[in-house]
Amino acid sequence: MARNADTAEQDRVAIAARRAAILFAIAGSLAIVQAWMPGLVRPEQRLDFALLGLLDLVAGGLLLALPWRRLPAGALAIVPVTALVLVDAFAIVGELPPAVYSVFLVLLAAWVGVSLPGGTAVALTPAVALAYAAPLAAGEPRADALATGAIVLPAFALIGELLAHIVGELRTANLRLAEAALHDELTGTGNRRQAMDALQRVRPGDALLVLDVDHFKQVNDHHGHATGDAVLASLGALLRRGTAGADTVARLGGEEFLIILAQAGTNAAAIADRMLGDWRATRPATTLSIGIAVVEAGEAPDDALARADAAVYDAKRQGRDRAIVGRALAHAA
């Protein structure tokens, strides 16, 4: 689940950067068009507007080119800083009414709130205030601009933080739903859906262990389903403790579990024997049978699972309470 969450965060950062790049491209294109439209820009400002528009396009291109999936989420802070610098340049070069600047800051606050962690909008407010004041300092101070700034600057922080809170709550809720969809409540392991998802991502050298609780029906019949549930819960806890973060532990259904040991190779049998020993040490109501298959090059994941499953039945035929390594693919006919 942690790996899935990390991937989702990387995707979110990349998408936010892509959206910002599109906005920069739109702003740059509009500035270039505006520079040469009659009556919109004074003749002496046309070249400056066109060059600033080109800078917008370059900024958008750089945002698209950066390897966002390998950068921390905090690197996105470069977007609002760059936007403030460029809009200040436009404001200093030509007339930019306070109302237009205010709309820009509201839109920027919305992007910050949706794309960056909570607290970012507040942290950026001093920079926003400085950016808002820079064009005023470069020109003639205006009372309406100062009055607008007194409203817009607190609004920037409020809008940004409110959206960040809402987006954060939604992300947390989505992560919980995603986890619940892949989680087996009784055992604390993954469920069959997670097992099948993980199975499709196995690589040569990964080991598949299929575990089956021996005589589980007798446990339920003689001691009750509460005892059977307790056996499964205890086994789930033991399996989770005995595997590493890169491994997968999931309940396939009933009393059967699948463990995927990343790049365990020939060590898989020793790991399985250790699990059996740890389980015996709990003085359980019943034993385990384990079938093992190491994924081979070119082997389909379902075929590797079938080999591990067949090894479980070999373990049961040989007396249960043991781990059996399935036949290698070249000899499994």
C-alpha positions as CSV (number, residue, x, y, z in Angstrom):
1,M,0.0,0.0,0.0
2,A,2.9,2.4,0.8
3,R,4.3,1.8,-2.7
4,N,0.8,2.5,-4.2
5,A,0.5,5.7,-2.2
6,D,4.0,6.9,-3.3
7,T,3.1,6.3,-6.9
8,A,-0.2,8.2,-6.5
9,E,1.6,11.1,-5.0
10,Q,4.2,11.1,-7.9
11,D,1.3,11.1,-10.4
12,R,-0.4,13.9,-8.6
13,V,2.7,16.1,-8.6
14,A,3.3,15.4,-12.3
15,I,-0.3,16.2,-13.2
16,A,-0.2,19.5,-11.2
17,A,3.0,20.5,-13.0
18,R,1.5,19.6,-16.4
19,R,-1.6,21.8,-15.6
20,A,0.6,24.7,-14.6
21,A,2.6,24.3,-17.8
22,I,-0.6,24.6,-19.8
23,L,-1.6,27.7,-18.0
24,F,1.9,29.3,-18.6
25,A,1.5,28.4,-22.3
26,I,-1.9,30.0,-22.5
27,A,-0.7,33.1,-20.7
28,G,2.3,33.4,-23.0
29,S,0.3,32.9,-26.2
30,L,-2.2,35.5,-25.1
31,A,0.6,38.0,-24.3
32,I,2.2,37.5,-27.7
33,V,-1.2,37.9,-29.5
34,Q,-2.0,40.9,-27.3
35,A,1.3,42.6,-28.2
36,W,0.4,42.8,-31.8
37,M,-3.3,43.5,-31.6
38,P,-4.1,47.1,-32.5
39,G,-5.1,49.3,-29.5
40,L,-4.3,46.7,-26.8
41,V,-0.7,47.6,-26.1
42,R,1.2,50.8,-26.7
43,P,3.7,50.5,-29.6
44,E,6.7,51.0,-27.4
45,Q,5.5,48.1,-25.1
46,R,4.9,45.5,-27.9
47,L,8.4,44.0,-28.0
48,D,8.5,43.8,-24.2
49,F,5.1,42.0,-24.0
50,A,6.1,39.6,-26.8
51,L,9.4,38.8,-25.0
52,L,7.6,38.2,-21.7
53,G,5.1,36.0,-23.5
54,L,7.9,34.0,-24.9
55,L,9.3,33.7,-21.3
56,D,5.9,32.3,-20.3
57,L,6.1,29.7,-23.1
58,V,9.7,28.8,-22.0
59,A,8.6,28.4,-18.4
60,G,5.7,26.1,-19.5
61,G,8.2,24.0,-21.6
62,L,10.6,23.7,-18.6
63,L,7.7,22.5,-16.4
64,L,6.8,19.8,-18.8
65,A,10.5,18.7,-19.2
66,L,11.3,18.4,-15.5
67,P,11.3,14.8,-14.1
68,W,8.6,15.5,-11.5
69,R,8.1,11.8,-10.6
70,R,11.7,11.9,-9.2
71,L,11.4,15.3,-7.5
72,P,9.8,16.0,-4.1
73,A,6.3,17.4,-4.0
74,G,7.8,20.6,-2.5
75,A,9.6,21.3,-5.8
76,L,6.2,22.5,-7.1
77,A,6.7,25.7,-5.1
78,I,8.7,26.9,-8.1
79,V,5.5,27.3,-10.0
80,P,3.9,30.1,-7.9
81,V,7.2,31.9,-7.5
82,T,7.8,31.9,-11.3
83,A,4.2,33.1,-11.9
84,L,4.6,36.0,-9.5
85,V,7.9,37.1,-11.1
86,L,6.4,37.0,-14.6
87,V,3.2,38.8,-13.7
88,D,5.2,41.4,-11.9
89,A,7.3,41.9,-15.1
90,F,4.1,42.4,-17.1
91,A,2.8,44.9,-14.5
92,I,6.0,46.9,-14.5
93,V,6.4,46.9,-18.3
94,G,2.8,47.9,-19.0
95,E,-0.4,49.0,-17.2
96,L,-1.9,46.1,-15.2
97,P,-5.1,47.2,-13.4
98,P,-5.4,46.1,-9.7
99,A,-8.6,44.2,-10.6
100,V,-6.7,42.1,-13.1
101,Y,-3.8,41.5,-10.7
102,S,-6.4,40.5,-8.0
103,V,-8.0,37.9,-10.3
104,F,-4.6,36.5,-11.1
105,L,-3.8,36.1,-7.3
106,V,-7.1,34.4,-6.7
107,L,-6.5,31.9,-9.5
108,L,-2.9,31.4,-8.1
109,A,-4.3,30.8,-4.7
110,A,-6.7,28.2,-6.1
111,W,-3.8,26.4,-7.8
112,V,-1.6,26.5,-4.7
113,G,-4.5,25.1,-2.6
114,V,-5.2,22.2,-5.0
115,S,-1.6,21.3,-5.8
116,L,0.5,22.0,-2.7
117,P,0.4,20.9,0.9
118,G,-1.6,22.8,3.6
119,G,0.4,25.8,5.0
120,T,1.9,26.7,1.6
121,A,-0.5,29.5,0.9
122,V,0.3,31.2,4.3
123,A,4.0,30.7,3.7
124,L,3.8,32.3,0.3
125,T,1.7,35.3,1.5
126,P,4.8,37.5,2.3
127,A,6.1,36.8,-1.2
128,V,2.7,37.6,-2.7
129,A,2.6,40.9,-0.8
130,L,6.0,41.8,-2.1
131,A,5.0,40.9,-5.6
132,Y,1.9,42.9,-5.3
133,A,3.8,45.9,-4.0
134,A,6.6,45.8,-6.6
135,P,4.6,47.2,-9.5
136,L,3.2,49.9,-7.2
137,A,6.7,50.9,-6.1
138,A,7.8,51.1,-9.8
139,G,5.0,53.4,-10.7
140,E,2.7,56.0,-9.2
141,P,1.1,54.7,-5.9
142,R,-2.7,54.4,-6.3
143,A,-5.2,54.3,-3.4
144,D,-7.4,51.8,-5.1
145,A,-4.5,49.4,-5.5
146,L,-3.6,49.6,-1.9
147,A,-7.2,49.1,-0.9
148,T,-7.5,46.1,-3.2
149,G,-4.3,44.6,-1.8
150,A,-5.7,44.8,1.7
151,I,-8.5,42.5,0.6
152,V,-6.7,40.3,-1.8
153,L,-3.7,39.3,0.3
154,P,-5.8,37.8,3.2
155,A,-8.1,36.2,0.6
156,F,-5.0,34.6,-1.1
157,A,-4.1,32.8,2.2
158,L,-7.7,31.9,3.1
159,I,-8.6,30.5,-0.4
160,G,-5.3,28.6,-0.6
161,E,-5.6,27.0,2.9
162,L,-9.3,26.2,2.6
163,L,-8.8,24.4,-0.7
164,A,-5.7,22.6,0.6
165,H,-7.7,21.4,3.6
166,I,-10.6,20.2,1.4
167,V,-8.2,18.5,-1.1
168,G,-6.3,16.9,1.8
169,E,-9.4,15.5,3.3
170,L,-10.5,14.1,-0.1
171,R,-7.1,12.5,-0.6
172,T,-7.1,10.9,2.8
173,A,-10.6,9.5,2.2
174,N,-9.6,8.2,-1.2
175,L,-6.6,6.4,0.3
176,R,-8.7,4.8,3.0
177,L,-11.2,3.6,0.4
178,A,-8.4,2.3,-1.8
179,E,-6.9,0.5,1.2
180,A,-10.2,-1.0,2.2
181,A,-10.7,-2.3,-1.3
182,L,-7.5,-4.3,-1.0
183,H,-7.7,-5.2,2.6
184,D,-8.9,-8.3,4.4
185,E,-10.4,-7.1,7.7
186,L,-10.1,-10.4,9.6
187,T,-6.5,-11.2,8.9
188,G,-5.1,-7.7,8.4
189,T,-3.5,-8.9,5.1
190,G,-4.4,-8.0,1.6
191,N,-7.4,-9.6,0.0
192,R,-7.8,-11.6,-3.2
193,R,-8.0,-8.5,-5.3
194,Q,-4.6,-7.3,-4.0
195,A,-3.1,-10.8,-4.5
196,M,-4.2,-10.9,-8.1
197,D,-3.0,-7.3,-8.7
198,A,0.4,-8.1,-7.2
199,L,0.6,-11.4,-9.0
200,Q,0.5,-9.6,-12.4
201,R,3.6,-7.6,-11.4
202,V,5.9,-10.5,-10.4
203,R,9.3,-10.8,-12.0
204,P,11.7,-13.7,-12.5
205,G,13.3,-14.5,-9.2
206,D,10.2,-13.6,-7.1
207,A,8.9,-16.5,-5.1
208,L,5.2,-17.4,-4.7
209,L,4.2,-19.2,-1.5
210,V,0.7,-20.6,-1.3
211,L,-0.3,-21.5,2.3
212,D,-3.3,-23.6,3.2
213,V,-4.4,-24.2,6.8
214,D,-4.7,-28.0,7.3
215,H,-8.0,-29.5,8.5
216,F,-9.5,-26.0,8.8
217,K,-13.0,-27.3,8.4
218,Q,-12.5,-29.6,11.4
219,V,-11.4,-26.6,13.5
220,N,-14.7,-24.8,12.6
221,D,-16.8,-27.9,13.1
222,H,-15.3,-29.0,16.4
223,H,-14.4,-25.6,18.0
224,G,-16.7,-23.1,16.3
225,H,-16.3,-20.4,13.7
226,A,-15.0,-18.0,16.3
227,T,-12.0,-20.3,16.9
228,G,-11.5,-20.6,13.2
229,D,-11.5,-16.8,12.8
230,A,-9.0,-16.5,15.6
231,V,-6.7,-19.0,13.8
232,L,-6.8,-17.0,10.6
233,A,-6.3,-13.7,12.4
234,S,-3.3,-15.1,14.3
235,L,-1.8,-16.5,11.1
236,G,-2.3,-13.2,9.3
237,A,-0.4,-11.4,12.0
238,L,2.4,-13.9,11.9
239,L,2.8,-13.7,8.1
240,R,2.8,-9.9,8.2
241,R,5.5,-9.9,10.8
242,G,7.6,-12.4,8.8
243,T,7.7,-10.5,5.5
244,A,9.5,-7.4,4.3
245,G,8.0,-4.2,3.0
246,A,8.5,-5.2,-0.7
247,D,6.7,-8.5,-0.2
248,T,3.0,-9.2,-0.6
249,V,0.8,-11.1,1.9
250,A,-2.8,-11.6,0.9
251,R,-5.7,-13.9,1.7
252,L,-6.9,-15.7,-1.4
253,G,-10.0,-16.8,0.3
254,G,-11.1,-19.2,3.0
255,E,-8.0,-20.6,4.7
256,E,-5.7,-20.0,1.8
257,F,-3.0,-17.3,1.6
258,L,-0.6,-16.1,-1.1
259,I,2.8,-14.6,-0.2
260,I,5.0,-13.0,-2.9
261,L,8.6,-12.7,-1.7
262,A,10.4,-10.2,-3.9
263,Q,13.6,-11.7,-5.4
264,A,13.7,-14.5,-2.8
265,G,14.9,-17.1,-5.3
266,T,16.3,-20.2,-3.7
267,N,15.9,-18.7,-0.2
268,A,12.2,-19.1,-0.4
269,A,12.3,-22.7,1.0
270,A,14.2,-21.5,4.0
271,I,11.8,-18.7,4.6
272,A,8.9,-21.0,4.3
273,D,10.4,-23.4,6.9
274,R,11.0,-20.5,9.2
275,M,7.3,-19.6,8.9
276,L,6.3,-23.1,9.7
277,G,8.5,-23.1,12.8
278,D,7.2,-19.8,13.9
279,W,3.6,-21.1,13.5
280,R,4.3,-24.3,15.4
281,A,5.8,-22.1,18.3
282,T,2.3,-20.5,18.7
283,R,0.9,-24.0,19.6
284,P,-1.8,-23.6,17.0
285,A,-5.0,-25.5,16.6
286,T,-3.8,-26.9,13.3
287,T,-0.8,-27.0,10.9
288,L,0.0,-25.4,7.6
289,S,0.9,-26.8,4.2
290,I,3.0,-24.5,1.9
291,G,3.6,-24.8,-1.8
292,I,6.5,-22.8,-3.4
293,A,7.2,-21.7,-6.9
294,V,10.0,-19.3,-8.0
295,V,8.9,-17.4,-11.1
296,E,11.1,-18.3,-14.1
297,A,12.0,-16.1,-17.1
298,G,9.2,-16.1,-19.6
299,E,6.7,-17.7,-17.3
300,A,3.2,-16.4,-17.0
301,P,2.3,-15.3,-13.4
302,D,-0.8,-17.6,-13.5
303,D,1.4,-20.6,-14.4
304,A,3.7,-19.9,-11.5
305,L,0.7,-19.7,-9.2
306,A,-0.5,-23.0,-10.6
307,R,2.9,-24.6,-9.8
308,A,2.8,-23.3,-6.2
309,D,-0.8,-24.5,-5.8
310,A,0.1,-27.9,-7.1
311,A,3.0,-28.0,-4.6
312,V,0.5,-27.4,-1.7
313,Y,-1.4,-30.6,-2.7
314,D,2.0,-32.4,-2.8
315,A,2.6,-31.2,0.8
316,K,-0.8,-32.4,1.9
317,R,-0.2,-35.8,0.3
318,Q,3.1,-36.1,2.0
319,G,1.6,-35.6,5.5
320,R,0.9,-31.8,5.8
321,D,2.8,-29.5,8.1
322,R,5.5,-28.9,5.6
323,A,6.7,-26.8,2.6
324,I,7.3,-28.3,-0.8
325,V,9.0,-26.6,-3.7
326,G,7.1,-27.1,-7.0
327,R,8.8,-28.6,-10.0
328,A,10.8,-26.2,-12.2
329,L,9.0,-25.0,-15.3
330,A,11.2,-27.1,-17.6
331,H,10.2,-30.3,-15.8
332,A,6.6,-29.4,-14.9
333,A,4.6,-31.3,-17.5
